[in-house]
Amino acid sequence: MTDMELEGRHAVVLGGAGFLGSHLCDRLADGGARVTVIDNLITGDLDNIAHLFGVGGFTFVQHDITNFLHVPGDVDFVIHFASPASPIDYLRWPIQTLKVGSLGTHKALGFARSKGARFLLASTSEVYGDPLVNPQPETYWGNVNPIGPRGVYDEAKRFAEAMTLAYHREHEIDVRIVRIFNTYGPRMRLDDGRAVPAFFKAALQNRPLPVHGDGSQTRSLCYVDDLIEGIVRLLLSSHVGPVNIGNPEEVTMLQLAEAIQEAVGTHPGVEFHPRPQDDPTVRCPDTSIAGRELTWRAEVSLAEGLGRTAPWFRERVSIA
């Protein structure tokens, strides 16, 4: 299947009003697909998809996918991005996070089965927990604390992956699983609790940037356009198993803080805060499978991506 085959296809995007889901909707619509978004708007925002209203065939349905899921007519792709995804959100809504990863995934897979549709699960690098292997390949089983506060998200996604492959094996559903590593870009919420928004907000207000621990822990940050391109290539590929999509350029939190200060043009320095429980020490994707199976790699450097992102946060901070 090629990108041209998005033309005229019907894609149902669960969680499509969120940060990543909305960017994926843009990409699908640009490719000629008809897009239906289903989102309960717990963390999603209609402003993220407002520009798509009136675009040919675009539909929005406010609905909780842990309940019965139905869309009339033919459906070609069911793409499951529904879940709180930042620590501040899944710590606020732990039970809803577990429910959307379990009941929601079950409902979504049953819906895809009823339509004969291809199913893509948005999983996460959090399935690797606080990894003892770096970088993390898809074959690594992870080091997750199932009863810690972060476990509600980690285990919801691990269960969702298991359910997805169970449907593939038992019901022969055509499935894809993307393990998404740290991603940033326009449409991130200013208050979503992750490092990039927190650092931008502080730098733009000329306040010290809040760094957890000593700042030596690492993340690998992928610009949103690169991530969405990888996801679309996976969707249109024939590869079934989980695929890491992320930027293997690993940076410490102190390096990220400095890079964001450079992007903003203010240098208020940093202040140190205690690290959250089970905060991963390292995070870096092994993207060998994505390179081999999808001919994909991250193209946008951290400096360039932060430069593209800065105006979004500058506008939000001025409004706030």
C-alpha positions, 0 to 999 in steps of 0.5 A: 500500500502506498500513501496514494491509497489514503485517497478516499479511505475512511479513517476513524481516529480515537483520541483525535482531538489530542496533541498527536491525534490531531496532527495525525488527522491533518496528515490523513486529511492531506492525503485525501482520507475521510476522517472521523474523530471520536474523543471524550475531550478529557484531555483533547481540545476542539481547537486542535481540530477546528480547522478540519470542520468543513473539510470534505467528510470530516466528522467529530463525535464526542464519545467515551470509547470505553462504551459501545463504539459505532460509526455508520458505513465503511471504515478502512482504518481504526487508529487508537490514540485515546488515552491520557498521555502525560503524567499530570493527566494519568495521575489525575485520572488513573482509573480512566487511564486503565479503562481506556487502555483495557475496555477502550482497546477491547471496544476499538478492536471489536469495532475494527473487526466488525468493519474489517478495518486495519487497526493501529494502536498508539503505544508508548516507550513507557512499556519499557519502564525504567529500562536496564537496556539502552537504547531500547529495542522492540525485543526488550521486555521492559522494567516496569513497576506495575503498582507504582503511580506511573503503572496505570499508564505503563500497564494500560499500554502493555495490556493494550498491546497484548489485547491487540496481538490477541485479536490478531492471532485469534480473529486475524485482525490486521494490526499495527503497533507504534511505540511512541517516544517523547514527542514535542511540537505545536498543540502541546498543552502549556499545563500538561506537566511534561518537560518541554512545556514546563521549560518553555513556560518558565523560559518565556516568563524568565523564571528558572526552568524546573529540572527534576533530580540532577538533570542527568536523566536522558530523553530522546525528543522527536519533532511531531512532523517526523513522528506522524510521518513514521506512523503513517508509513507504519499504517500503510506498511505490512509490518505487524509487530511493535515499531519504535518511532522516535528520535535516537538523539539522546539529551540530558534534561540539563541539555534540553533546558539549555536548548529551550533557553536558546530557542526562546532567547532568555537564560534564567537558568534552572532550579532543581526539584525532586524526581517523581517516583519511577521516573526513567533514568534513560530513554532512547529508541533503537529505530532499526526496524523503522529504518529497515521496514518503513525507510523512516528516520527522524529528520528534524534536529532538536534545535530546529524543532524547538525553533518551530515550536517556540512561537506556539508557546510564546502565544500561549504564555502571552494569553495566559 
